[in-house]
Every structure is written in C-alpha cells, then in structure tokens.
Amino acid sequence: MLWTVMPPEWVFEDDGGPRLAEVAAGAMRIVLEAGPGGAWRVQRVLSTNPFDYLRPELSPGALWIANPPSVSRV
C-alpha cells in the first residue's frame, strides 16, 4: 500500500529509461537494450554456464543479430 498525497500519475510515471527485452537463447537468457534505428544490443547475460560469459558475441554492447524481441520492461 502506498500512502501519499501525490496523484498516481506522478508516482508511477514512466522514467524514460532504456527499453529492455529478455530473450531465451538455448539454455540461457539475454537482456537486450533497444538502440537507435531498431538495433538491439546485449546488455546482460543470465546463465549458470561460465563459458557463456566468454563468448564474444554475447559481450555487453554487442549487436544482437537474431530476430528482434518483443519489447517489455524488465
């Protein structure tokens, strides 16, 4: 419960942060950030396999070439 005199629109307004999407790629999940021109870049890798973090195509900032994900707030 939120006790405030401020209207809900002010409390819950969109902060304009980055658009993020979480996609499944095999046994791991990848958090992507939408960039200009509809390009997607890798922001974070969620995996329990330590070798996934050594893959250069999954390094933070790498361009995501696969199908564009549906955008959702993560």
N, C-alpha and C positions, 0 to 999 in steps of 0.2 A: 504494500500500500504506500502511496506517495502522498504526503501531506505538504501541500504548497498552495499559495495563493496565485501562482503563475498559471496562465492558461496551458492546457496540454500541448498546443501547437508550439509553444516556446520550449517546453521541456523536452519534447520528443522530435524536434525538427531535425531534418537531415543535415549532417555536418559537412556535406560536400566532400567527404573523404574518398579515397580511391575505390573504384568498382572492383570487387573481388569475386572470383568464382572458384569453387573447389571441384576438381575433376578426378576421376579414377583413371589410373594408367597401370593396368596389371594389378599387382598386389599393393601398390602404393597410391597415395592421393597427393595431388599437387595443387597448391593455391596459386592462381593466376591473377594478374592485375591488368586491367584494360588500359591500353595506351592510346595515343592519338591515331586516328585513321583506322580504328578497329583492330589494331595489333594487340596481341596478348603477350605478356612477359611473365616468366616464372618468378614468383615472389618467395615461395616456401615449398619444401618437400616434406611430406609427412610419411615416414616409412620406418620400419623397425630393422630394415636391412642396411647396415653401414655402407655397403658398396653402392647403394643408390645415390648417396651423397657425393660420391666421387665421379659420377657421370657428368661430363662437361655440358651435355645438352640440357641438364637439369639444374645448372648453376643459377643462382639468383641473377635476374636481369636477362637471361637467355630468352630469345624469341621462341614462342610456342607455335609450332607449325601445324599441328593437328587441327581437327575441326574446332571451330570456336565454341566455347561452352555457353550454356545459358547463364546469364548474369544473375547473381544473387549475392546478398550481403553475407559475409562470413563472420 
